[in-house]
Amino acid sequence: MIDSWKTFLQTQGALIEGSAVLNYGDPAAERTAAASGTIVADLSQLGVIAFRGEETATFLQGQLTNDVRGLHADAAQWNGYCSPKGRLLGNFLVWRQDEDYCLQLSGDILAGVLKRLSMFILRAKVQSRDASDESVRLVVAGPQAQAAVAAAMGAVPDAAMRAASTGAGLVVRVGDDKFVLSVAPERAAAVWQALRPTATPVGAPVWDWLRLNAGIPMIVAATQEQFVPQMVNLEIIGGVSFQKGCYPGQEIVARSQYLGKLKRRMFLAHVDAEAAPGDSLYSADIEGQATGTVVNAAPAPSGGFDVLAVAQVESANTQTLHLKAADGATLSLKPLPYALPD
């Protein structure tokens, strides 16, 4: 987190641990605000890897799951990076800003993903760097988000997964009422103050809750190399292209798509217990071994935790899922905002 930005947020009442804003003094009130109102959250807990150079699009096209060559300056996309075994090492929100292709990901995996991707640049005309502290990233969400962002930034994209460049930075629309802002550090305080009359400041856990309830997964250190992209519904949200050329793990990803029915999928659920990424799930039909894994978890406004979890489809549809043990807390499935394939 940029030191000057951290100091500013602390003047706004932020309790900060590492690079993450935990809350602004009343976590329960923040969760309530997210459930029914408009919020603004700092995204410094997420990192940004930036690539530039005349061969950047070609390089990333050969590494990531989505069609980077089709990413125009006024667009954004979800994307993933797989091991040779087709398991996700990370997933990203990708946009273009000035000369850079920017990949936003969980901060706890940035160093490893950057190192691994950089190894494959070889003689390509591409430069990579950790650009996390070159901008301030905010997210604004809720029924008044569009009006608030328009007032603070001067423009908003007209559709989801579109981007608009303004004098203050870049606006990426990631949903009907959700906007990610990449703001020049010297403009960040003014943008924040312009958003405040409409948006309630909330900590990172509250944004995590909104994001996971939108069915958007985030790979973190605890879940790296556990899922092929389809297990976390990455292709459903537009993060996988099946028409592009090869990339690490592409054959396995394609095989998962076209040969047979996927046995594990990501579900949204609620549990009246504390949950965390990497926690195991159990069901009576699979004795002695886990039937699934928590992908993401966040405290829910009504108490307990909401989770995104990958589980055996048959178990999720016919059995009761339990957290951490066969007799652990029961998960109650919730509808995702998109349909899963039959």
N, C-alpha and C positions, 0 to 999 in steps of 0.2 A: 504494500500500500504506500502511495506517495505520502511523504511526511507532512507536507503542507495540507493535503487533503484529510489525512488522519486527524490533524489538529482541528481543522474546520468541523469535521463530523463530531468530534468530542465537544466542541462548543454547542452543538445541536443536541447534546445529551446521549451520544452514542457510547455504548459499552463495547469495547473492541478487544478481541483476543486474536493475536497473530494478525492475519489480514482480513478477518471476518468481523463484521458488526453483529454482535449477538442480539442486542435489542437497544431500545431507547428508554428503558426504565420500567416499562409495563408490558411484558411479552403477551399476556393474556389479551390486553386491549388491542395490541397490534394484530393478533390473530383474528379478533372480532372485526377489526377494520378491513382486513383482507377478505373476509367472507362476504362482506356486504358493501364495501366502499372502494375507494381508489387509493393505492399505495405507491410509494417510491422506495426503492431499496438500492443500496450500494452493492456492486458486484466485485469488489476487490478480492474476495475469496476465490474468484475464478481468475485464471491466467489467460494471456494472449500470446500465441506464437505467431510471428509475422514472417512472411516470405516475400522477397522481391527479386527482380531480375528478369531478363527477357525470356528465360525459359521456365519461369515459375509455373505457369499453367500446365505445361507439358509434364513437369516434374510431379506436381501434385496429382495430376490425372493418373499417373502410374503408381500412386501410393494410397489414395483414399477411395472410399466406396462410392462416392457420388461423382457426377459429371462436372468436374471443375471447369472444363473448357466452356461449358454453357453458363458459367456464373458471370453475369454482366455487372457493371458498376452500380446499377440501380436494383440489384437483387441480393438475396442471401440464401443460404441453404443449410440444412442439417447434413452432417457428414460423419464418417467413421474411419478409423484406422485399425486394421486387423493384423494379427500375427499370421505367419504362413499357414497355421492351422485354422484360419478363419475366425479366430476369437478376437473380440474387441480389446485393443490396447487403450483406446480412448474414443470419445465422440465429441463433436464440435458444433458450434454455430459458426458458420463461415461467412465473411463479408469482404468486400474490397473497399479500401480506404486509401485515397491518394495512390501511391505506387505499390501498396502492400495488399497481399492476401492475408487476412487476419483470421486465425483459428482460436476461438474462445473455448476453453475446456476447464475441467476441475484443476484447481491450483496444485493439489497434492500429487498430480501425475505429470505436471508440465515438464519438469527437468528430464525425466526419463523419456517422454515422448519426443521432446525436442532433440535430445541426443540421438535417439534411434532414427528419426527422420533425417537428421543432418548427416548421418553416416552414409546415406544413399545419394546425397547430392553429387558426390564425386567431382567430375569435371563440368557438370552442368552450370550454366550461368544463372545461379540462384544463390541468394544469401538468406540465412535464417537467423532469428534472434528471439530472445524473450522480450516482448514489447509490453509486458503487463503494466509497467509504471510509466508508459508514454501517454496514457490516456486515463480518464476516469470513466468507468462504465456504470451506468445506472439502469434500472428497469422500472418502468411505470406500468401499472396494471389496474384495471377496474373500469367501471362504467363511464367515468369522466377522464380516462387516460388520454384519449385522442385529443380532446380539447386542451388538456393540461400540457401535453407535449407540443401541440401546435403553438401555444402561447409562449412556451419556454424556448423552443428550438426554431420556430419560424416556419416549419413544414412537417408534414407527416406523409408516409407512403400511403397509397390508396388501397393496398391489398396486402394480405399476409405474405411473408417471405419476400417483401420488397424493401428497398432501402432508399433513403433520401439524404443528400448531402446539404448541409447548411453552414452558415458562418461559424456556428458553435461546434460543429462536429457532424456525426452521422446518426441517423435514426433508422433502426431496423424494426420492422413490424413483424413480430413472431406469432401473432394471433389477432383475432378481431379487436381485443381490448388489451393487448400486451405489446410493449415497445421497449427495445433495448437501445440505449443511447451510448455512443462512444464520443466523449466530450474532451476537448482540449483542456488540460489541467487549469490553465489560467481563466477559463470560462466556467469551470465546474460549479463554483460557489454561486455565481449569478444564476445559472440554470437551476440549481437546487432551490434557491430562494423563489424563483419564478414558479416552480412546481408546488411549493409548500402550501399556498392558499387552497389548493385542490386535493393534494395527495398527502396521506399520513406516512411519515417515515417508519419503516419496519426493518427488523434485522434479517440476516441471511436465512434463518430457519423458516421465516414466514414466506419468503420468496420460494424456498424449496417446496413448501406445501402447495403453493399455487402452481408451480411448475409440474410437480408430480401429478397433481390432479388434472392437469392438461394432458397427461399421458406422455410427457417428454422425459426420457431417462437421462441420467448422467453417470457415466462410468467414472468411478473413483478408485483409489488404490486398492481398496478391499475387494473390488469386483473385476479388476483387470484380468483378461484372458479366461473369463468364465462363460461368455455368451457369444454365439454367432449373432450378427446384426438382427436377424429376424426374431430371435428370442426376445429381444427388447423392443420389438415392433418398429425398428429403425426404418424398414422399407415402407411401413404404413404412413409414417410422418414425412416421407419423401427424402430419406437420407441414403438411399441405395439406388444406383442405376444399374439395370441389368442389360443395357445396350452398349455400355462403354467397354473399353479394352481391359487388359489384365491389371491387377493390383495384388498385393500380398493377400493370400487367402481367397482369391476370387473364385477358384474352382469349387471350393467347399461352400462358399456363400451361394453360388449358383446351384449347386447340387441340393442344398437345403431348400431352395425355392422351387425346384422343378421335379425332384425325385422323391415322391412320397409326401406324407403329411407331417408337418413339423410337430414333434411330440411335446415341446416346451414353448410356452408363450409367457409374455408379461401381462400381469393382471394388476388392477387397482383394488386396494382393500383397506379396511380399518381394523385396528387391533387395540384393545384396552390394556396396553402394556408398552413399555419403551422398546423401540426397535432401532436397528442401525444397519447400514449397508453391509452385506456379507453374512448376516444372520441366516441360519438355516431354517427351513420349514419342513414339517413332517405331516404325514397322513397315514390313516390306518391301513390303506391298501399297499403301502410299501414299507414293510416292517424292517427296522434296523438300519435304514439309510434315509437320507434327506430326499424329499420330493421337490424341493425348490430353494430359492435364495432371495433374500431381500436385496433389491437393486438400490432403492432410495427410500428414505423415511423422514418424516417431519411431524412435529406436534400438530394436532388438529384443534381447531377452535372449540370443539365440543368436548375435548379431553381425549386421552389416548393418542395414538399415532396413526396417520395415514401412510401407506407404503405402496410403492411399486415393487412387485415381486415376480420373478420368473418361477414357474412351477410346471410340473407335468400337467398337460391339458386335461387328461382324463381324471387325474386326482382333483384338480381345481373344480371340475364340473360335477363330480359325483361324490367327493369326500369333503370332510371338514379339514381345513389346513390349520396347523398349530405352529406357534412361534417357538423356536429354539429347542423344543422337546416334544415327544409324542403326546404328552399331557400338558403342553404349554398353552399360553393364551390363544384363544380362537380368533382366526381372521374372518371378517365378514366382507365378502366381495362387493365392490361398488362398480357401477357402470363406467367404462372409459368413455371419453368424448368422441371416440371413433370406433368403428366396428372391426372386430377381428375376423380374419378369413375363416370360412367353414372348414 
